Structure formats: C-alpha cells, structure tokens
Amino acid sequence: MSLNRDRWVALCERMGCPGAGDHFGELEAAYAEDHRTYHDARHVTECLALFDALEGLCERPGEVEFALWLHDVVYLPRRSDNEEKSAELAASWLRACPVAPACVRRIQDLILVTAHDREPGTRDHEVLGDIDLHILGAPPHRFDEYEAQVRAEYRWVPWPIFGRRRAEVVRAFLARDPLYRTAECRARFEASARVNLRRSLERLTGSADR
C-alpha cells in the first residue's frame, strides 16, 4: 500500500509549512524499510482513513493528521525511543517553516501519545490514541495478521521472552477501562478489541485469565 503524496503536500500547505511537503520521499522511504511488517505505509493509510471518519471530533484536525503521518516515521524495534525520535523529526521539519512554536509542541505531544504510556491530556490526544489502537478492534483475521506482523518485527527475540513481554502488553491493554477514550471508538471497537485481546492472551499463555 502506497502513501498519498498529494494528500501529504496538501496537508503541509494547509498547515502553513509547504516546505515540509518536500519530505515526502523521506516518509515513503522510512515506511518502506525492510524491518517493518506492521508499522509501515499500510498502517499510516489505515490510520488516515479512520481519521477521515473522526475528523469532526478534533480540536485541531490538521495537527492530528500531521502527527499521524509522522508518528512511526522512526521505528527501530531494538530501540525504546521511537516516538521521541519521530517527534523530534516532525519538529525539525516544522521549525524550518513559519509554524508557531506552540503548534510544534502540540504535534510533538501528539506523537508522544502513541507510546500509550500516559494519560491523554486533550481531546486531540484521545482521538489520535484511539486511531493508533484501532487495530486491536479489527475483525479477527486482520487482528491475527497484525499479531503475526508484530512478531515478525521482533523475530530476533526468542519466543519465550517475546511471549512473556507481549502478554504483559496485552494485559495492560485489557486493564484499561475503557480501552478507547472516545465514545465513537468505544462503540466501534471496544467489544471486539477485548475479544481479540483475550484470545491473544490465551495463545500467549495458555489461559485468558493468567
């Protein structure tokens, strides 16, 4: 699945940073890196499609869309600072344009939300976080494909270690109540996400309750 150059360029023009449109080739190359099987152009495209349905919920939709384009631009499975590096790259592109510093900081914060290790502070944080996690509530065949893709990205981790750590991630998602912050995503994804996650945990541990 390919990224949409025209959409990216149009967004950059609306955001007042037309020069950032010239970075499309870097985006395209980053999301096509060989080690990516889930965090790739398809993921970004799927996120943008859901954004189109939820745009009306956003306080600053342009900033949310810009953050979605950049939120996984740096992705190295062996590192734990991908969101920070992606936010830094986004900021460097924006600072080269006449974009207000407050806007740059908000977009950085939006990208950092996708680490899912903090409470969302704004409505836009909630929308973007829900969009990034929509895959958890996907139809079973797509969720299973996603899980296989994540495992492939961590193929270098021995299964016992991967299985244990992945189970910790799944339990953390199941412990969130609610899992999705917006009413729209709760209605659309919450129930199916919990079914998918319990099924995942059973595969990982042999018991959905462990």
C-alpha positions in Angstrom: 0.0 0.0 0.0 1.4 3.4 -1.0 1.3 6.7 0.7 -0.6 9.5 -0.9 1.8 12.3 -2.0 -1.0 14.7 -3.0 -2.6 14.3 0.4 0.6 15.0 2.3 1.5 18.0 0.2 -2.0 19.5 0.6 -1.8 19.0 4.4 1.6 20.8 4.6 0.2 23.7 2.6 -2.9 23.9 4.9 -0.5 23.8 7.9 1.5 26.7 6.6 4.6 24.6 6.1 4.6 23.9 2.3 8.3 23.2 2.5 7.6 20.1 4.6 5.9 18.7 1.5 9.3 18.1 0.0 10.0 15.5 2.7 7.5 13.0 1.1 10.3 10.9 -0.3 11.8 10.5 3.2 8.4 9.5 4.6 7.9 7.0 1.8 11.4 5.5 2.3 11.0 5.3 6.1 7.7 3.4 6.0 9.1 1.1 3.3 12.1 -0.1 5.5 12.7 -3.8 5.3 12.3 -4.5 9.0 8.7 -3.1 9.1 5.9 -5.5 8.7 3.2 -3.7 10.6 4.5 -0.1 11.2 4.5 0.6 7.5 2.6 2.6 4.9 -0.4 0.4 5.3 -0.7 1.3 9.0 -0.4 5.0 8.2 -3.0 4.7 5.4 -5.4 2.8 7.7 -5.0 5.4 10.4 -5.7 8.3 8.0 -8.8 6.5 6.7 -10.1 6.4 10.3 -9.1 10.0 10.9 -11.3 11.0 8.0 -14.3 9.5 9.8 -13.3 11.1 13.2 -12.0 14.4 12.0 -15.0 16.2 13.3 -14.1 15.2 16.9 -10.7 17.0 16.7 -10.0 20.5 18.1 -7.1 21.0 15.6 -7.6 18.3 12.9 -4.6 19.5 10.8 -2.2 18.9 13.7 -3.7 15.4 14.4 -3.3 14.5 10.8 0.3 15.7 10.7 1.1 13.7 13.8 -0.5 10.6 12.2 1.8 10.9 9.2 4.9 11.2 11.4 4.1 9.1 14.4 6.0 6.0 13.3 8.4 7.6 10.9 11.3 6.5 13.1 10.7 2.8 14.0 13.6 0.5 15.1 12.3 -2.4 17.2 15.5 -2.6 19.1 15.0 0.9 20.5 12.6 2.3 23.1 12.7 5.9 22.0 11.0 5.7 18.6 8.2 8.1 19.5 10.6 10.6 20.9 12.8 10.4 17.7 9.7 10.7 15.5 8.5 13.7 17.4 12.0 15.3 17.1 12.0 14.8 13.3 8.5 16.3 13.0 9.6 19.3 15.0 12.7 19.8 12.8 10.6 19.8 9.7 8.0 22.2 11.2 10.6 24.6 12.6 12.0 25.1 9.1 8.7 26.7 8.2 6.8 29.7 9.7 4.9 27.5 12.1 4.1 28.8 15.6 6.2 27.1 18.4 3.0 26.2 20.2 1.8 24.2 17.2 5.2 22.4 17.0 5.0 21.5 20.7 1.4 20.2 20.3 2.3 18.0 17.4 5.3 16.6 19.3 3.0 15.8 22.2 0.5 14.1 19.9 3.2 11.8 18.5 4.4 11.0 22.1 0.8 9.9 22.9 1.3 6.9 20.6 3.7 5.4 23.1 0.4 4.8 25.1 2.3 5.2 28.4 0.5 8.3 29.6 -3.0 9.7 30.1 -4.3 11.8 27.2 -4.3 15.5 28.1 -6.6 16.8 25.3 -9.4 15.7 23.1 -6.9 15.5 20.2 -4.8 13.2 22.2 -7.8 11.0 22.8 -8.7 10.9 19.1 -5.2 10.2 17.9 -4.6 7.5 20.6 -7.8 5.7 19.6 -6.9 5.8 16.0 -3.5 4.3 16.6 -5.1 1.5 18.6 -8.0 0.8 16.2 -6.2 -2.4 15.0 -7.0 -4.0 18.4 -10.7 -4.0 17.5 -10.2 -5.1 13.9 -12.0 -8.2 12.5 -10.4 -11.4 13.8 -8.5 -12.2 10.6 -7.0 -8.7 10.5 -6.1 -8.7 14.2 -4.4 -12.1 13.7 -2.5 -10.7 10.7 -1.4 -7.8 12.9 -0.1 -10.1 15.6 1.9 -12.1 13.1 3.3 -8.8 11.7 4.4 -7.6 15.2 6.0 -10.9 15.9 7.9 -10.6 12.6 9.2 -7.2 13.6 10.6 -8.8 16.7 11.7 -12.0 15.1 15.1 -11.6 16.7 13.6 -12.0 20.2 13.4 -15.7 21.4 9.9 -16.8 21.7 9.8 -17.4 25.5 10.9 -13.8 26.0 8.7 -12.3 23.3 5.7 -14.3 24.5 6.1 -13.1 28.1 6.6 -9.5 27.2 3.8 -9.5 24.7 1.5 -10.9 27.3 2.4 -8.0 29.6 1.4 -5.6 26.8 -1.9 -7.4 26.2 -2.7 -7.4 29.9 -2.0 -3.7 30.1 -4.5 -3.0 27.3 -7.1 -5.3 28.9 -6.7 -3.4 32.2 -7.6 -0.1 30.6 -11.2 0.7 31.3 -12.3 1.9 28.9 -9.7 0.9 26.3 -10.9 3.6 23.9 -11.3 7.2 25.0 -13.8 8.5 22.5 -17.4 7.3 22.5 -17.2 6.7 18.8 -14.3 4.3 19.0 -15.7 2.6 22.1 -18.9 1.9 20.2 -17.0 0.7 17.1 -14.0 -1.2 18.6 -14.2 -1.8 22.4 -16.1 -5.1 22.4 -14.2 -6.7 19.5 -10.9 -5.5 20.9 -11.5 -7.2 24.2 -12.4 -10.4 22.5 -9.3 -10.2 20.3 -7.0 -9.4 23.3 -8.4 -12.2 25.4 -7.8 -14.6 22.5 -4.3 -13.3 22.1 -3.6 -13.7 25.8 -4.8 -17.3 25.7 -2.5 -18.1 22.8 0.4 -16.4 24.6 -0.1 -18.0 28.0 -2.5 -20.9 27.6 -5.1 -19.1 29.6 -7.0 -15.9 29.0 -7.1 -15.4 32.8 -3.4 -15.7 33.5 
